Amino acid sequence: MLLPEGFTQKYQQLLGDEAAAFLASFDKSGYKGFRLNPLKPRPKQVNLDLTQPINYTQWGYFGSVNGRTVDHQAGYVYSQEPSAMYVGEVAAPRPGERVLDLCAAPGGKTTHLAGFMQQTGLLVSNEIMPKRARILAENVERFGCRNVVITNETPDHLAKHFPDYFDRILVDAPCSGEGMFRKDHSATQYWTPAYPTECAKRQREILTEAVKMLKPGGQLIYSTCTFSPEEDEQMMAWLVATYPEFSLVPVERATGMVAGRPDWADGNPALKNTVRLFPHLLAGEGHFIAKLQKAGQPEVIDVKRPRKKKRAKSTNQLSKEQLAVWQAFAQENLSGITFKQLIVFGEQLYALPQALKLDRLNVVRPGLHLGTFKAHRFEPAYALALALVPEQFKQRLTLTTADYQRYVHGDTFPSELAGKTWLLLLYEGKTVGFGKLVNQTVKNFFPKGLRFVAD
Ligand SMILES: C[S@@+](CC[C@H](N)C(=O)[O-])C[C@H]1O[C@@H](n2cnc3c(N)ncnc32)[C@H](O)[C@@H]1O
């Protein structure tokens, strides 16, 4: 691979004898991986080769995923480069926590964090770019997450809203992306010798806001997919020097991972607690990960007795009529699941994970999208279908392969069932969406933007 001018010399200087192996790794092919989704029932029931687990992850495997398969459509898998999976493993939020993923799109880390949280607590998943925030929302829906609020905000605006609020914050920072060179060769075109320093300026700005949102006793996880010390060790050296209440705590190193390099920053020995994943030392593209502890007492969270829920007072309360329409729908169709903290945005009904003031924030998804009010009736959302296990919806229809192909293509299909009712559609035991049975025809509610020709 043709590496950018200045890049080779920089790493020859930094890595010395090791540089040759590091630089040679760019001529080898990259590694692909995927993570299974522990939020789904029987997560291992996928048509994928599970013989090559990634040893430093709980749900990760080497291999690639076809986006036009039910495993992908139903949110059983997420394609993710192997070394990126270690970020979620290091963050490992506990059920019940309040977590922020500040730079979240397209959602690799967010869906991973959600897996740890098991639909409890609150995960605020933020993305600054509107288009990318929408892709993030799609991936969160596909994964069936119920506890995720998606915002499209700048870090400074978010910080004004959530001072000392989160138990755990992930900053998976926008970076010079040197670890992307193999996967996406065009990433080499943006690189100049000055680029890491430019990225570092933005990372400092983001971290300055992130620290404001962390509670005393909370943990901040910082990661990049680049090798440049300016964005890695030097960024962490700056952080602990600027905010003495933060200290670097050791990140466990699996085989092939190496300690961060104090000599590439200000010599602070605590930088050895950070971890580097290099492409010449393990089967992955490369990452830097640091974990910081903010001084103070962490709050003990009792998952069985969650934090006191205050009713969210907002202008987004349901009208009496809307409440009645929703309750009728829920009674007729849902089983063994209830949603509290309901709010409406226009005609859209959502279930918030917990009482939360969201006014003055640019919110893409204030929680789980339950559906849309339409003149005296309720149309359930695709996101609701993917967040349910089959038993949670009373009327279900198992699709044949031919019907599944018609469904994801957006077509209606005949059914022998009689009556007029909503149906939760299943294929290979996986919840794939809703259909409406009318006159022995299943009307299609697969979102237009997601339709595809199944393989
Ligand atoms: C490395 S990517 C995040 C990848 C994501 N965490 C994942 O695992 O799928 C960094 C993200 O930061 C966003 N970003 C760019 N500038 C930003 C800024 N000033 N503040 C916050 N986020 C920013 C980018 O749009 C990008 O989506």
The ligand as a Gaussian input file, in Angstrom:
#p B3LYP/6-31G(d) Opt

LIG

0 1
 C      -14.736000       7.065000      15.409000
 S      -16.254000       7.658000      14.939000
 C      -17.347000       6.850000      16.016000
 C      -17.583000       5.407000      15.723000
 C      -18.631000       4.798000      16.625000
 N      -18.313000       4.986000      18.025000
 C      -18.852000       3.327000      16.352000
 O      -18.323000       2.502000      17.078000
 O      -19.615000       3.000000      15.428000
 C      -16.282000       9.283000      15.571000
 C      -17.582000      10.017000      15.428000
 O      -17.412000      11.320000      15.986000
 C      -18.188000      12.232000      15.254000
 N      -17.661000      13.621000      15.433000
 C      -17.016000      14.393000      14.537000
 N      -16.748000      15.592000      15.070000
 C      -17.222000      15.599000      16.311000
 C      -17.270000      16.566000      17.343000
 N      -16.729000      17.776000      17.192000
 N      -17.874000      16.226000      18.484000
 C      -18.416000      15.001000      18.642000
 N      -18.390000      14.060000      17.706000
 C      -17.808000      14.341000      16.551000
 C      -18.077000      11.738000      13.819000
 O      -19.163000      12.200000      13.041000
 C      -18.049000      10.229000      14.000000
 O      -19.327000       9.678000      13.825000

